[in-house]
Amino acid sequence: MKIATYNQMFGLNGTSCSRTLLAHFTAYVRGNVAKVERKSDIMRTIQVIEEANAHIIGICEVIGKKQEVEIVRELRKNGYQYFAIGNGRKSRYKRWILKGLLASKDPYEMEILGSGESLGFSQEDGEVLHVFFPKQNFDVIFIHLLFPRGKIRKKRHAEIVKKLMAHLEFERKGKNLLLMGDFNIRYKTLVKKYPFFQRFVNLSESLKTWSPRIFTKKFPSFDIDHILGDGFLLKNNGLIHGDSDHELLWAEVEAQN
């Protein structure tokens, strides 16, 4: 089974530092959803997903109903049959909603267990979308946490991670579990601050997924997108370049009996 996670950066262009800054200014400071939708290139997102050819894909930062409908339509053309869309998380400034979307191909039919506030998570702090695959008996929890910059946001990030740990401990339904998405924290920092996560296999092996300019080594890259598993063995993994400031992260895994 192949799984993937991709923060599409609203479908805007993040292939250079200046373009990334402009995209974030347009999205976060101006907060004009209609303008972001006009400027976004959803087909580029779809091309990256096509290249990954994953059985299960999670997409962060889907904004607006128009973009949501367009992504689902194009994913259906690529063989995806089942969809779960989260309640989203609120952006920092203009308070608009960034949604997470999970899609899967046959035979991976999913059952939605909840998202956001229905699971006890505030939209202020992040997106948490929980689904269950009954035929294969495993859970997927797809997340997009806030960026922990500054004392207050660091505290809020810590609080949602602690809630997430409790959810993982007591609310899972299947035998095996996958936790994936944009954690906005490096893996070494995650397991150092929260030893709880050492029980999961790091299926992404700390591959560096984010940089303000992903096509040059002049800017540092960081591993802030992760795929963690309980009851899964890693066969292969990798990254795929798109137009986002994040790279698509994929892993080929095998469930343990």
C-alpha positions as CSV (number, residue, x, y, z in Angstrom):
1,M,0.0,0.0,0.0
2,K,1.3,3.5,-0.9
3,I,0.3,6.5,1.1
4,A,1.2,10.2,0.7
5,T,0.8,13.6,2.3
6,Y,1.1,16.9,0.5
7,N,0.7,20.5,1.8
8,Q,-0.3,22.2,-1.5
9,M,0.2,25.8,-0.1
10,F,-3.3,26.8,-1.2
11,G,-2.4,25.7,-4.8
12,L,-0.2,28.8,-5.2
13,N,3.4,28.9,-6.5
14,G,6.1,28.5,-3.9
15,T,9.1,27.6,-6.2
16,S,11.2,30.5,-5.0
17,C,11.6,32.5,-1.8
18,S,9.9,35.6,-3.3
19,R,7.0,33.6,-4.6
20,T,6.5,31.8,-1.3
21,L,6.5,35.2,0.6
22,L,4.0,36.6,-1.9
23,A,1.8,33.6,-1.7
24,H,1.7,33.7,2.1
25,F,1.1,37.5,2.0
26,T,-1.9,37.0,-0.3
27,A,-3.3,34.2,1.7
28,Y,-2.6,35.2,5.3
29,V,-2.4,39.0,5.3
30,R,-4.9,39.9,2.7
31,G,-7.0,36.8,3.4
32,N,-8.9,37.1,0.1
33,V,-10.1,33.6,-0.6
34,A,-11.5,34.5,-4.1
35,K,-8.2,36.0,-5.1
36,V,-6.3,32.9,-3.9
37,E,-8.6,30.7,-5.8
38,R,-8.1,32.7,-9.0
39,K,-4.3,32.6,-8.6
40,S,-4.1,28.9,-7.6
41,D,-3.1,26.2,-10.0
42,I,-5.0,23.1,-8.9
43,M,-3.9,21.1,-11.9
44,R,-0.3,21.4,-10.8
45,T,-1.4,19.8,-7.4
46,I,-3.1,17.1,-9.3
47,Q,0.0,16.4,-11.5
48,V,2.1,15.9,-8.4
49,I,-0.5,13.5,-7.0
50,E,-0.7,11.6,-10.2
51,E,3.0,11.1,-10.1
52,A,2.8,9.8,-6.6
53,N,0.0,7.3,-7.6
54,A,-0.8,6.6,-3.9
55,H,-3.7,4.5,-2.7
56,I,-4.4,7.1,0.0
57,I,-3.5,10.8,-0.3
58,G,-3.9,13.6,2.2
59,I,-3.9,17.2,1.1
60,C,-3.4,20.2,3.4
61,E,-4.5,23.8,2.8
62,V,-7.5,23.3,0.6
63,I,-9.3,26.6,0.6
64,G,-12.8,27.6,-0.5
65,K,-15.6,25.5,-1.8
66,K,-14.6,26.0,-5.5
67,Q,-11.1,24.6,-4.9
68,E,-12.5,21.7,-2.8
69,V,-15.0,20.7,-5.6
70,E,-12.3,21.0,-8.3
71,I,-9.8,18.9,-6.4
72,V,-12.4,16.1,-5.8
73,R,-13.5,16.2,-9.4
74,E,-9.9,15.8,-10.7
75,L,-9.1,13.1,-8.2
76,R,-12.1,11.1,-9.3
77,K,-10.6,11.1,-12.8
78,N,-7.4,9.6,-11.4
79,G,-9.2,6.7,-9.7
80,Y,-10.0,8.1,-6.3
81,Q,-13.4,7.0,-5.1
82,Y,-13.7,7.8,-1.4
83,F,-13.3,11.2,0.2
84,A,-13.2,12.8,3.7
85,I,-12.9,16.5,4.1
86,G,-12.1,18.0,7.5
87,N,-13.6,21.0,9.2
88,G,-10.3,22.8,8.8
89,R,-8.2,25.1,10.9
90,K,-8.5,28.8,11.1
91,S,-5.6,30.9,9.7
92,R,-3.7,33.2,12.0
93,Y,-4.8,36.6,10.7
94,K,-7.9,36.7,8.6
95,R,-9.5,33.6,10.3
96,W,-10.3,31.8,7.1
97,I,-10.5,28.1,6.9
98,L,-7.7,25.8,5.7
99,K,-9.1,22.3,5.1
100,G,-7.6,18.9,5.0
101,L,-8.7,16.4,2.4
102,L,-8.2,12.6,2.4
103,A,-8.9,10.5,-0.7
104,S,-8.5,6.8,-1.4
105,K,-8.8,4.3,-4.2
106,D,-10.6,1.0,-4.2
107,P,-10.5,-1.2,-2.2
108,Y,-9.6,1.3,0.5
109,E,-13.1,2.5,1.4
110,M,-13.1,4.7,4.5
111,E,-15.5,5.5,7.3
112,I,-15.2,9.1,8.7
113,L,-14.9,9.0,12.5
114,G,-14.7,12.8,13.0
115,S,-12.9,16.0,12.5
116,G,-11.9,19.0,14.6
117,E,-14.3,20.0,17.3
118,S,-16.3,16.8,17.0
119,L,-13.1,15.1,18.2
120,G,-12.4,17.8,20.8
121,F,-9.8,19.8,18.8
122,S,-10.2,23.5,18.4
123,Q,-10.0,25.0,14.9
124,E,-7.7,27.7,16.3
125,D,-4.9,25.1,16.8
126,G,-5.1,22.7,13.9
127,E,-6.8,20.2,11.7
128,V,-7.3,16.7,12.9
129,L,-9.3,14.3,10.6
130,H,-9.8,10.7,11.7
131,V,-11.0,8.0,9.3
132,F,-11.2,4.2,9.6
133,F,-10.7,1.6,6.8
134,P,-12.9,-1.4,7.9
135,K,-11.8,-3.9,5.3
136,Q,-8.2,-3.5,6.2
137,N,-8.8,-2.7,9.9
138,F,-6.6,0.4,10.3
139,D,-7.0,4.1,11.2
140,V,-5.6,7.1,9.4
141,I,-5.4,10.4,11.4
142,F,-4.5,13.3,9.1
143,I,-3.3,16.5,10.8
144,H,-2.2,20.0,10.1
145,L,-1.0,21.8,13.2
146,L,-0.4,25.5,13.7
147,F,3.2,26.8,13.3
148,P,4.6,27.2,16.9
149,R,6.2,30.6,16.5
150,G,6.2,32.8,19.7
151,K,5.5,31.9,23.3
152,I,1.7,31.7,23.0
153,R,1.6,29.7,19.8
154,K,4.3,27.3,21.2
155,K,2.0,26.7,24.2
156,R,-1.0,26.1,21.9
157,H,1.0,23.7,19.8
158,A,2.0,21.7,22.9
159,E,-1.6,21.6,24.0
160,I,-2.9,20.2,20.8
161,V,-0.1,17.6,20.6
162,K,-1.0,16.4,24.1
163,K,-4.7,16.1,23.1
164,L,-3.5,14.2,20.0
165,M,-1.6,11.8,22.2
166,A,-4.7,11.1,24.2
167,H,-6.7,10.6,21.1
168,L,-4.2,8.2,19.7
169,E,-4.1,6.3,22.9
170,F,-7.9,5.9,23.5
171,E,-9.9,6.6,20.3
172,R,-8.3,4.4,17.7
173,K,-10.7,1.9,16.2
174,G,-8.5,-0.4,14.1
175,K,-5.7,-2.8,14.8
176,N,-3.1,-0.6,13.0
177,L,-2.7,3.1,12.7
178,L,-1.2,5.8,10.4
179,L,-0.6,9.3,11.6
180,M,0.4,11.7,8.8
181,G,0.4,15.3,7.7
182,D,2.0,18.7,8.5
183,F,3.1,18.6,12.1
184,N,5.0,21.9,11.8
185,I,7.7,20.4,14.1
186,R,10.8,18.4,13.3
187,Y,10.8,14.7,14.1
188,K,13.8,14.8,16.5
189,T,12.1,17.6,18.4
190,L,8.8,15.8,18.4
191,V,10.1,12.6,20.0
192,K,12.4,14.5,22.4
193,K,9.5,16.6,23.8
194,Y,6.9,13.9,23.5
195,P,8.5,10.4,24.0
196,F,5.0,8.9,23.4
197,F,5.7,9.1,19.7
198,Q,8.7,6.8,19.9
199,R,6.2,3.9,19.9
200,F,5.5,4.7,16.2
201,V,7.7,3.8,13.2
202,N,9.0,6.9,11.4
203,L,7.9,5.8,8.0
204,S,9.1,9.1,6.4
205,E,12.6,8.7,8.0
206,S,12.9,12.4,8.6
207,L,13.0,13.3,4.9
208,K,13.2,17.0,4.5
209,T,9.9,18.3,3.1
210,W,9.9,22.0,3.6
211,S,12.0,24.9,2.5
212,P,11.2,28.5,1.5
213,R,12.9,27.6,-1.8
214,I,12.9,23.9,-2.5
215,F,15.0,23.9,-5.7
216,T,18.2,25.3,-4.3
217,K,20.4,24.2,-1.4
218,K,21.1,27.8,-0.4
219,F,18.1,27.7,1.9
220,P,17.8,25.1,4.7
221,S,15.2,22.4,4.5
222,F,13.4,20.8,7.4
223,D,11.4,17.7,8.1
224,I,8.0,19.0,9.3
225,D,5.7,16.7,7.4
226,H,5.7,13.1,8.7
227,I,4.1,9.7,8.2
228,L,4.2,7.7,11.4
229,G,2.9,4.1,11.7
230,D,1.9,1.6,14.3
231,G,1.6,-1.9,12.9
232,F,3.2,-1.1,9.5
233,L,6.6,-1.9,8.0
234,L,8.3,0.5,5.6
235,K,9.2,-0.8,2.2
236,N,10.2,2.5,0.4
237,N,9.6,6.2,0.6
238,G,10.5,9.4,-1.2
239,L,9.7,13.0,-2.1
240,I,8.1,14.6,-5.2
241,H,8.6,18.2,-6.2
242,G,5.6,20.4,-6.9
243,D,5.0,24.1,-6.9
244,S,4.4,24.2,-3.2
245,D,7.0,25.2,-0.6
246,H,6.4,21.7,0.7
247,E,7.3,18.5,-1.2
248,L,4.9,15.6,-1.5
249,L,6.0,12.9,0.9
250,W,5.1,9.3,0.1
251,A,5.7,5.9,1.7
252,E,5.1,2.4,0.6
253,V,4.1,0.3,3.6
254,E,3.0,-3.2,4.5
255,A,0.7,-4.0,7.4
256,Q,1.9,-6.4,10.0
257,N,-0.4,-9.3,10.8
